[in-house]
């Protein structure tokens, strides 16, 4: 049984790497915005997780994007940080935790169950990402 779980985890790591490369490996150039601003992002990262409870391979994708409105600092400028939970084999998003300007939660859910904090999101996602 331990060998089988090890092999599934190894397979999950390989599958998640391929999934990430297929969907997120291209560097993103800043996108110009009407009026002189831009949207830019740091390269996304991910962690893969094999879940025995769900017999599947899951990934948490982390991304950070900035929205600048013009060349000078603007009160509307903001940064979004997101963590999204994915079923790697189905390429389907199961949940998201999104924070604007590092403090305002703009999205928090896993499979339709809403939450209000990173701790609650992690609690909802734990059966997918716990070892």
C-alpha positions in Angstrom: 0.0 0.0 0.0 2.8 2.5 0.9 4.5 1.8 -2.5 1.2 2.4 -4.3 0.7 5.7 -2.6 4.3 6.7 -3.3 3.8 5.9 -7.0 0.5 7.9 -7.1 2.3 10.9 -5.5 5.1 10.6 -8.0 2.6 10.4 -10.9 0.7 13.4 -9.5 3.9 15.5 -9.4 4.6 14.6 -13.1 1.0 15.3 -14.1 0.9 18.6 -12.2 4.1 19.7 -13.9 2.7 18.9 -17.3 -0.6 20.7 -16.4 1.2 23.8 -15.3 3.5 23.8 -18.3 0.5 23.5 -20.7 -1.6 26.2 -19.0 0.8 28.7 -17.2 4.4 28.4 -18.4 4.3 31.2 -21.0 5.6 34.5 -19.6 3.0 37.2 -19.6 3.8 40.6 -21.0 2.2 43.6 -19.4 -1.2 44.2 -21.0 -1.8 47.9 -21.9 -5.0 49.4 -20.5 -7.0 52.2 -22.2 -5.9 55.5 -20.7 -2.3 54.6 -20.3 -2.2 52.0 -17.5 -1.2 48.3 -17.6 -1.9 44.9 -16.1 1.2 42.9 -15.2 1.8 39.7 -13.3 4.6 37.8 -11.7 5.2 34.3 -13.0 2.7 32.0 -11.3 3.8 29.1 -9.1 2.1 25.9 -8.0 2.2 23.1 -5.4 0.9 19.7 -6.3 -0.9 17.4 -3.9 -2.0 13.8 -4.2 -5.2 13.2 -2.1 -5.9 9.7 -0.9 -9.3 10.9 0.3 -10.3 12.0 -3.2 -8.1 9.6 -5.1 -6.8 12.4 -7.2 -4.2 14.9 -8.1 -4.7 18.6 -7.1 -2.7 21.8 -7.4 -2.7 25.1 -5.7 -1.8 27.8 -8.2 -0.5 31.1 -6.7 -0.5 34.3 -8.8 0.1 38.0 -8.2 -1.1 40.7 -10.6 -0.9 44.5 -10.5 -3.3 46.9 -12.1 -1.8 50.4 -12.8 -4.0 53.2 -14.0 -1.6 55.5 -15.8 2.1 56.2 -15.5 1.9 58.0 -12.1 0.7 56.4 -8.9 -3.1 56.4 -8.7 -5.5 55.6 -5.9 -7.2 53.1 -8.2 -3.9 51.1 -8.6 -4.1 47.7 -6.9 -2.6 44.3 -6.5 -4.4 41.0 -6.6 -3.0 37.9 -5.0 -4.8 34.6 -5.7 -4.6 31.0 -4.7 -6.7 28.7 -6.8 -7.4 25.0 -6.2 -7.4 22.8 -9.3 -8.2 19.2 -10.1 -5.2 18.6 -12.4 -6.6 15.6 -14.3 -9.9 17.4 -15.0 -8.3 20.8 -15.5 -11.1 22.3 -13.4 -11.0 24.9 -10.7 -12.4 23.8 -7.4 -11.9 26.9 -5.4 -10.3 30.3 -5.1 -8.9 32.7 -2.5 -8.3 36.2 -3.9 -7.1 39.2 -1.9 -7.0 42.8 -3.2 -4.2 45.1 -1.9 -3.1 42.3 0.5 -6.0 42.8 2.9 -9.5 42.9 1.1 -10.8 39.4 0.4 -12.6 39.5 -2.9 -13.2 35.8 -3.4 -13.1 32.9 -1.0 -14.7 29.5 -1.8 -14.2 25.8 -2.4 -16.8 23.9 -4.4 -19.4 26.6 -3.7 -18.8 26.8 0.0 -18.0 30.4 0.8 -15.4 31.6 3.3 -14.0 34.9 4.6 -10.4 34.3 5.4 -7.3 32.4 4.2 -7.5 30.2 7.3 -11.1 29.2 6.4 -10.1 28.6 2.8 -7.2 26.4 3.8 -9.6 24.5 6.1 -12.1 23.9 3.2 -9.2 22.9 0.9 -7.4 20.6 3.3 -8.9 17.3 2.2 -7.5 18.1 -1.3 -4.0 19.3 -0.2 -3.3 17.6 3.1 -0.6 14.8 2.9 
